[in-house]
Amino acid sequence: MAAANTLGWPQVSQFLNRILAYLPNVAVAVIILIVGLALAGFIRDMVRGAVASAGAAERSADVIAGATYWLFAIITALTALNQLGIAITLSETLYVALFGSIAAILALAFGLGGRTLAGDLVAGWTLSAQLNEGDEVTIGEDQGAIVRVGPTSTVIKTKQKEIILPNSVVAQSRIVR
């Protein structure tokens, strides 16, 4: 820069000033990439272990872990680009699309997966108003006394054993008192 100023080249001096001012952004972007990718690898290994310990097949665990890694890698890359001031509008749009997609997928998964649970909860609320502890009932082929009507299941004590029935099954069955 001193040489450019001495030679009377202000444009070169300004260019070198911009480069020097930009170097901290590059350093931070590199740190973001290194830490983000290391964290993505760590989270991938944790997800693989958690999914495998939940009893999923090894192939399923690898697919879910790989998807998790790439999700974090993409977020890391977009964050580094944002730090460099490159494609800020594009990265913001991608963030919104990515997180919106994830939210929609989770909502759909929990909505479909929680349908049975929601039915049991609603049925439990209805059944608790109709059945009391100690009531002698016949539900389907099972005959016994109501032990309790819980939020998701009803417990019946027969002569031989206790039977736990999902509340949605009890609500759809013919109940004789």
C-alpha distance (Angstrom), angle and dihedral (degrees) to the residues before:
residue distance angle dihedral
M1 . . .
A2 3.78 . .
A3 3.80 90.1 .
A4 3.81 91.9 48.8
N5 3.81 90.2 50.3
T6 3.81 91.3 47.9
L7 3.78 92.2 50.0
G8 3.80 90.3 48.6
W9 3.79 97.2 -114.0
P10 3.81 103.4 139.1
Q11 3.81 93.4 168.4
V12 3.80 91.5 58.0
S13 3.79 90.3 46.8
Q14 3.82 91.4 50.7
F15 3.81 90.5 47.3
L16 3.81 91.4 52.2
N17 3.82 90.1 47.0
R18 3.81 90.0 53.8
I19 3.80 91.2 49.5
L20 3.81 91.7 50.4
A21 3.81 91.0 46.9
Y22 3.82 89.9 49.7
L23 3.83 96.1 50.5
P24 3.85 94.5 82.3
N25 3.82 88.6 56.2
V26 3.80 89.7 52.9
A27 3.81 91.1 48.9
V28 3.81 91.9 50.0
A29 3.83 91.5 46.7
V30 3.82 90.7 52.2
I31 3.81 90.5 49.2
I32 3.82 89.6 48.9
L33 3.81 90.1 52.0
I34 3.80 94.7 47.3
V35 3.80 95.7 45.7
G36 3.81 93.9 38.9
L37 3.81 94.7 51.1
A38 3.81 91.7 45.0
L39 3.80 89.2 50.3
A40 3.82 90.5 46.9
G41 3.81 89.9 53.7
F42 3.81 91.3 48.2
I43 3.80 92.2 49.1
R44 3.84 90.4 46.3
D45 3.81 89.9 56.0
M46 3.80 91.8 46.6
V47 3.81 92.0 49.7
R48 3.81 91.9 47.1
G49 3.82 90.2 52.0
A50 3.80 93.9 45.3
V51 3.80 94.1 48.1
A52 3.80 92.2 45.2
S53 3.82 91.9 48.7
A54 3.80 89.1 50.8
G55 3.80 87.1 64.1
A56 3.80 100.6 -102.7
A57 3.78 120.6 146.2
E58 3.81 116.6 -92.5
R59 3.80 90.9 -114.6
S60 3.82 91.4 53.7
A61 3.80 91.1 48.2
D62 3.81 90.3 51.2
V63 3.81 92.8 49.0
I64 3.81 94.1 48.5
A65 3.81 91.9 44.0
G66 3.81 91.2 48.2
A67 3.79 92.0 49.5
T68 3.80 89.6 50.0
Y69 3.82 91.3 50.5
W70 3.80 93.4 50.4
L71 3.80 91.9 45.9
F72 3.81 90.3 55.6
A73 3.82 92.0 41.3
I74 3.81 91.5 53.7
I75 3.80 91.9 47.0
T76 3.81 89.0 49.0
A77 3.82 92.4 49.8
L78 3.80 92.0 48.0
T79 3.80 90.4 49.2
A80 3.82 91.2 50.5
L81 3.82 91.1 48.8
N82 3.78 89.4 48.6
Q83 3.81 89.5 52.1
L84 3.80 89.4 53.0
G85 3.80 90.5 49.5
I86 3.81 92.1 -117.8
A87 3.80 120.4 140.1
I88 3.81 93.8 -13.2
T89 3.80 93.8 162.3
L90 3.79 91.6 46.4
S91 3.80 93.1 48.3
E92 3.81 91.9 48.4
T93 3.80 90.0 50.7
L94 3.80 90.5 48.2
Y95 3.82 90.9 49.4
V96 3.79 91.1 53.2
A97 3.81 92.1 45.9
L98 3.82 92.5 45.5
F99 3.78 96.5 48.5
G100 3.80 91.9 40.1
S101 3.81 89.6 53.5
I102 3.79 91.8 47.6
A103 3.81 90.9 49.0
A104 3.80 91.3 49.3
I105 3.81 92.1 48.2
L106 3.81 92.2 48.9
A107 3.80 92.3 45.9
L108 3.78 90.8 50.6
A109 3.81 93.0 45.7
F110 3.79 94.1 48.1
G111 3.80 91.2 41.6
L112 3.79 93.5 53.5
G113 3.80 94.9 36.0
G114 3.80 93.8 46.0
R115 3.77 95.6 48.5
T116 3.82 93.2 95.0
L117 3.80 92.4 44.6
A118 3.79 91.0 49.9
G119 3.81 90.1 50.0
D120 3.82 90.7 50.4
L121 3.82 91.4 49.3
V122 3.80 93.8 50.1
A123 3.80 91.3 44.8
G124 3.83 90.3 48.4
W125 3.77 90.9 53.5
T126 3.82 90.6 51.0
L127 3.81 94.9 43.2
S128 3.81 94.1 48.7
A129 3.81 88.1 62.7
Q130 3.83 91.9 50.6
L131 3.81 105.2 37.0
N132 3.79 128.0 53.6
E133 3.78 133.1 -163.7
G134 3.80 109.9 -86.7
D135 3.83 96.1 23.3
E136 3.81 110.9 142.7
V137 3.78 107.1 -130.7
T138 3.76 143.2 165.0
I139 3.78 112.9 -143.0
G140 3.77 111.0 -176.7
E141 3.82 104.6 -49.6
D142 3.82 94.9 -21.0
Q143 3.79 120.4 96.2
G144 3.79 124.9 -173.6
A145 3.78 148.0 92.3
I146 3.78 124.3 -55.6
V147 3.81 109.0 -111.1
R148 3.79 94.3 -179.3
V149 3.77 143.3 -28.7
G150 3.82 105.4 -136.7
P151 3.77 130.1 -174.2
T152 3.83 93.8 -88.6
S153 3.81 106.7 11.8
T154 3.78 144.3 32.2
V155 3.80 121.6 -137.5
I156 3.82 119.3 -148.2
K157 3.81 123.1 -172.2
T158 3.80 112.6 -147.0
K159 3.81 125.7 -177.5
Q160 3.80 91.2 -91.1
K161 3.83 106.7 29.0
E162 3.77 150.1 -11.9
I163 3.78 116.7 -93.0
I164 3.78 122.9 -155.7
L165 3.79 113.3 -155.9
P166 3.80 126.5 -176.4
N167 3.78 109.6 -112.2
S168 3.80 92.1 -124.5
V169 3.83 89.1 58.5
V170 3.81 91.7 48.1
A171 3.80 91.9 48.1
Q172 3.81 91.2 51.9
S173 3.81 94.1 46.0
R174 3.74 129.6 85.8
I175 3.83 107.0 -102.0
V176 3.79 120.0 -158.2
R177 3.82 120.3 -169.3
